[in-house]
Amino acid sequence: MEGREAEREAGIRIMAETLREFGIEREQAREKIKEKFSLSEEEMMAYMEVYEAH
């Protein structure tokens, strides 16, 4: 199970970075990632640190 979680986190991180590189606004990126990965609001906030870090 740990391997699947690591893969999921990597996918989310890659998607966040790609959306940022394409100039997608934070809120749009947040909603798209939340939708595609079926994240809760709390999970989404944790992952958005990647988006905001760059």
Residue pairs with C-beta under 8 A, 6 or more apart in sequence:
8 37
9 47
11 37
12 33
12 37
12 39
12 47
12 50
13 47
13 50
15 32
15 33
15 36
15 37
16 29
16 33
16 47
16 48
16 50
16 51
17 50
17 51
17 54
19 28
19 29
19 32
19 33
19 51
20 29
20 51
20 54
24 32
26 48
26 51
26 52
29 48
29 51
30 44
30 48
30 51
33 39
33 44
33 47
34 41
34 44
39 47
